[in-house]
Amino acid sequence: MSKAEELRALGTDELTEKLGQLKKTLMQHRFQAKTGKLETKSAIKIIKHDIARTLTVMNEKKNQK
């Protein structure tokens, strides 16, 4: 899990890369959930929160400029 403070220390390119990784992970977890191979159902919720947190920090950086 990424804290907002840790994300604020990253640059915009790193945040974009992290967002892409999180979306890919979310897609994989959703596929595993549909096939019944996902062990923890809360993993999807945690990833969604991380995506939202990352987008929030990206928008903060965008609005500062």
C-alpha positions as CSV (number, residue, x, y, z in Angstrom):
1,M,0.0,0.0,0.0
2,S,1.3,3.4,-0.9
3,K,0.9,6.4,1.4
4,A,0.1,9.7,-0.1
5,E,3.3,11.2,1.4
6,E,5.4,8.6,-0.4
7,L,3.5,9.3,-3.7
8,R,4.1,13.0,-3.4
9,A,7.8,12.4,-3.3
10,L,7.6,10.8,-6.8
11,G,7.8,12.6,-10.1
12,T,4.9,12.7,-12.6
13,D,6.6,10.1,-14.8
14,E,7.0,7.7,-11.9
15,L,3.4,8.3,-10.8
16,T,2.1,7.6,-14.3
17,E,4.2,4.4,-14.4
18,K,2.9,3.3,-11.0
19,L,-0.7,4.0,-12.1
20,G,-0.2,1.7,-15.1
21,Q,1.2,-1.0,-12.9
22,L,-1.7,-0.7,-10.5
23,K,-4.3,-0.9,-13.3
24,K,-2.6,-4.0,-14.7
25,T,-2.6,-5.6,-11.3
26,L,-6.3,-4.8,-10.8
27,M,-7.0,-6.4,-14.2
28,Q,-5.1,-9.5,-13.1
29,H,-6.9,-9.7,-9.8
30,R,-10.3,-9.3,-11.4
31,F,-9.5,-12.2,-13.7
32,Q,-8.4,-14.3,-10.8
33,A,-11.6,-13.4,-8.9
34,K,-13.7,-14.5,-11.9
35,T,-11.9,-17.8,-12.2
36,G,-12.0,-18.4,-8.5
37,K,-8.3,-18.3,-7.9
38,L,-8.0,-15.1,-5.9
39,E,-7.3,-15.9,-2.3
40,T,-8.1,-12.6,-0.7
41,K,-11.1,-10.7,-2.0
42,S,-10.0,-7.5,-0.3
43,A,-7.0,-7.2,-2.6
44,I,-9.2,-5.7,-5.3
45,K,-10.5,-3.1,-2.8
46,I,-6.9,-2.2,-1.7
47,I,-5.7,-1.8,-5.3
48,K,-8.7,0.5,-6.1
49,H,-7.8,2.7,-3.1
50,D,-4.2,2.8,-4.3
51,I,-5.3,3.9,-7.8
52,A,-7.5,6.6,-6.3
53,R,-4.7,7.8,-4.1
54,T,-2.3,7.9,-7.0
55,L,-4.7,9.8,-9.2
56,T,-5.3,12.3,-6.3
57,V,-1.6,13.0,-6.0
58,M,-1.3,13.4,-9.8
59,N,-4.1,15.9,-9.8
60,E,-2.6,17.8,-6.9
61,K,0.7,18.1,-8.8
62,K,-1.2,19.1,-12.0
63,N,-3.1,21.9,-10.2
64,Q,0.1,23.2,-8.5
65,K,1.5,24.2,-11.9
